[in-house]
Amino acid sequence: MAKTKRQIHLGLFLQGAGHHVAGWRHPDAESGSENLDLLQRLAATAERAKFDLLFLADGLTSGSDAHPSMVARFEPLTLLSALAMSTTRLGLAATASTTYGEPFHIARVFASLDHLSRGRAGWNVVTTSYARTAANFGARHPEHDERYAIAEEFVDVVKGLWDSWDDDAFPKDKAAGVYADADKLNILDHKGKYFSVKGPLNASRPPQGHPVIIQAGSSGPGQDLAARNADIVFTAQQSIEEAQSFYKSQKERVAAHGRDVDSLAIMPGFLPVIGDTFAEARDKLALLDGWTDPTNAMPLLVERLGHDLSGYDLDGPLPELPVSDQLQSRAKLLTDLAKRENLTIRQLALRVAAGRGHHIILGTPVEIADRMQLWFEERAADGFNVMPPYFPGGLDDFCSKVVPILQERGLFRTEYEGTTLRDHLGITRTADRRGVA
Ligand SMILES: Cc1cc2nc3c(=O)[nH]c(=O)nc-3n(C[C@H](O)[C@H](O)[C@H](O)COP(=O)(O)O)c2cc1C
C-alpha cells in the first residue's frame, strides 16, 4: 500500500508492570505481566487509538533484582497468539534472540503468528546482551561483534526459510489430488559459518511475505544489521540532537545498501508523563521517583553500563569505564548523559529507573504532542515507541489526550487504511522468488 503523506508511526512498548521501575505502585496501576485480561484491554486501547503495533521485549533470565515487568511474564509468542485473537488490526511484535535460538524455530513461530494474525507479525531481532544468559543454555556467551555476525547469518536463514514455498504452492486440488505443488518448493540447503539448515519450513509463505523485521541495537554492527534487513529500528535517544545524528547515520547506511530510506521507520522510545499542567506531570514523576532507591535502581544501571559499581560513592561522579561488551550504545548514552548533566551515580540510577535511558517527556498533552511533532518534523524520528510509566492509566491518558492532538494536526492516522503491519508502515509485501508479491 503506497503511503500518501508522511505520518508518525506509533508503537506501544508493553511492559505489564509499567516502564518506570516503581510504576506498579501507582494508585492507578494494575500489575499485568501475567494478567491476560489487562494485557488484552491494553491491546484494545492501542488498537482503538490506531497504533501501528504493540511490542513485547524479552530476555531469557530472571532474578529478584530484575525489573518488575520482566521478573515473571508470559513468553512473548504465546501471548501474541492470544492477542491475535482479541485484536484485528494492531501489529503484534515480539523479541527473539539470534544468540540463544535456532533459525528454524524462529522462522516457524513468526510464520505461524503471521498466519494466525492475518499479516500482523513483527520480529524484534536481538543479539541478547547479557552474559548471564549463557548459564541457562549451557553455552558460551559470544562477544559483541561476533553476536552480530551470528545475527546476520541467522536472519538470512530465517528469510530463506520463509521463502521455502512459493505463494501459490498449495493448490489443494481435490480433483487432481494435489495438495502441495512440488515445483513450487525451494530447498534452502544453507551451510554457513554458524548454521547448517536444510529446509524447507513446514509453513506456507506468511501473509506479509516476510513478517516485519525490527532491530534495536544502535552500535555500528547493529545499524548495519538494520540497514540490510530491518523495516523498523527501535532506539533510545536522550536529546533531539543525538536522535538526529543517529537518524542520519542509520538512513545513510540504508541508502548504501541500495534501499529506499523511507522503507525503514526509526522509532525512538519515550516515556510520557502526562499532567493537566506541567506541575501535575512533575508531581506524578516525583511520586514514582519517591519509590525508587538504590535497591531497585542500581541493578538496572549496572546492567546497562555492563560494569559493577560497588565500591563507588553513590553521591560521587560516574567513574571512567571501558566500553562494555554488553549494550554498547546504551552504555555510551548513559555515560554521555552523566557527563553532560554532571549527574552523580545515584541521580543517573534514578533516570534509568524511570526510562532505562529512553527520553522522558514531562508535560501537558499539548507539550508532549509538540515535542513529538518537533522530533518527527526535524527528522529525529519517523515514529515513537510509547512507554507509559504505568498501566493502564498511563496508556489511557496518552490515547485519550495526546493522540487526538496528533490526529487534529494531521500527524497521525484517524483510521487504519490496510489490514497488515506492512500496510500500516506503508511498505510492500515481500515478493516470493518469482517476484510475485
Ligand atoms: C526499544 C528497545 C527494545 C529492546 N528490547 C530488547 C529485548 O527485548 N531484548 C534484548 O535482549 N535486547 C533488547 N534491546 C537491546 C538491543 O537489542 C541491543 O542489545 C542494545 O540496544 C545494545 O545494542 P548495541 O550493542 O548494538 O548498542 C532493546 C533495545 C531497545 C532500544
Ligand as a Chemical Component Dictionary entry (heavy atoms), coordinates in Angstrom:
data_LIG
# 
_chem_comp.id                   LIG 
_chem_comp.type                 NON-POLYMER 
_chem_comp.pdbx_formal_charge   0 
_chem_comp.three_letter_code    LIG 
# 
loop_
_chem_comp_atom.comp_id 
_chem_comp_atom.atom_id 
_chem_comp_atom.alt_atom_id 
_chem_comp_atom.type_symbol 
_chem_comp_atom.charge 
_chem_comp_atom.model_Cartn_x 
_chem_comp_atom.model_Cartn_y 
_chem_comp_atom.model_Cartn_z 
_chem_comp_atom.pdbx_ordinal 
LIG C1  C1  C 0 13.310 -0.220 22.427 1  
LIG C2  C2  C 0 14.345 -1.271 22.626 2  
LIG C3  C3  C 0 13.917 -2.538 22.954 3  
LIG C4  C4  C 0 14.835 -3.560 23.185 4  
LIG N1  N1  N 0 14.381 -4.789 23.509 5  
LIG C5  C5  C 0 15.255 -5.768 23.788 6  
LIG C6  C6  C 0 14.784 -7.034 24.199 7  
LIG O1  O1  O 0 13.596 -7.260 24.290 8  
LIG N2  N2  N 0 15.694 -7.997 24.483 9  
LIG C7  C7  C 0 17.036 -7.777 24.374 10 
LIG O2  O2  O 0 17.816 -8.694 24.629 11 
LIG N3  N3  N 0 17.519 -6.576 23.990 12 
LIG C8  C8  C 0 16.650 -5.575 23.705 13 
LIG N4  N4  N 0 17.109 -4.345 23.337 14 
LIG C9  C9  C 0 18.558 -4.146 23.294 15 
LIG C10 C10 C 0 19.111 -4.171 21.908 16 
LIG O3  O3  O 0 18.703 -5.298 21.195 17 
LIG C11 C11 C 0 20.623 -4.130 21.928 18 
LIG O4  O4  O 0 21.161 -5.270 22.505 19 
LIG C12 C12 C 0 21.125 -2.980 22.721 20 
LIG O5  O5  O 0 20.466 -1.817 22.306 21 
LIG C13 C13 C 0 22.606 -2.825 22.563 22 
LIG O6  O6  O 0 22.922 -2.856 21.229 23 
LIG P1  P1  P 0 24.309 -2.353 20.711 24 
LIG O7  O7  O 0 25.363 -3.120 21.418 25 
LIG O8  O8  O 0 24.238 -2.581 19.220 26 
LIG O9  O9  O 0 24.419 -0.913 21.038 27 
LIG C14 C14 C 0 16.216 -3.305 23.083 28 
LIG C15 C15 C 0 16.651 -2.012 22.734 29 
LIG C16 C16 C 0 15.726 -1.005 22.502 30 
LIG C17 C17 C 0 16.220 0.350  22.128 31 
# 
loop_
_chem_comp_bond.comp_id 
_chem_comp_bond.atom_id_1 
_chem_comp_bond.atom_id_2 
_chem_comp_bond.value_order 
_chem_comp_bond.pdbx_ordinal 
LIG C1  C2  SING 1  
LIG C2  C3  SING 2  
LIG C2  C16 DOUB 3  
LIG C3  C4  DOUB 4  
LIG C4  N1  SING 5  
LIG C4  C14 SING 6  
LIG N1  C5  DOUB 7  
LIG C5  C6  SING 8  
LIG C5  C8  SING 9  
LIG C6  O1  DOUB 10 
LIG C6  N2  SING 11 
LIG N2  C7  SING 12 
LIG C7  O2  DOUB 13 
LIG C7  N3  SING 14 
LIG N3  C8  DOUB 15 
LIG C8  N4  SING 16 
LIG N4  C9  SING 17 
LIG N4  C14 SING 18 
LIG C9  C10 SING 19 
LIG C10 O3  SING 20 
LIG C10 C11 SING 21 
LIG C11 O4  SING 22 
LIG C11 C12 SING 23 
LIG C12 O5  SING 24 
LIG C12 C13 SING 25 
LIG C13 O6  SING 26 
LIG O6  P1  SING 27 
LIG P1  O7  DOUB 28 
LIG P1  O8  SING 29 
LIG P1  O9  SING 30 
LIG C14 C15 DOUB 31 
LIG C15 C16 SING 32 
LIG C16 C17 SING 33 
# 
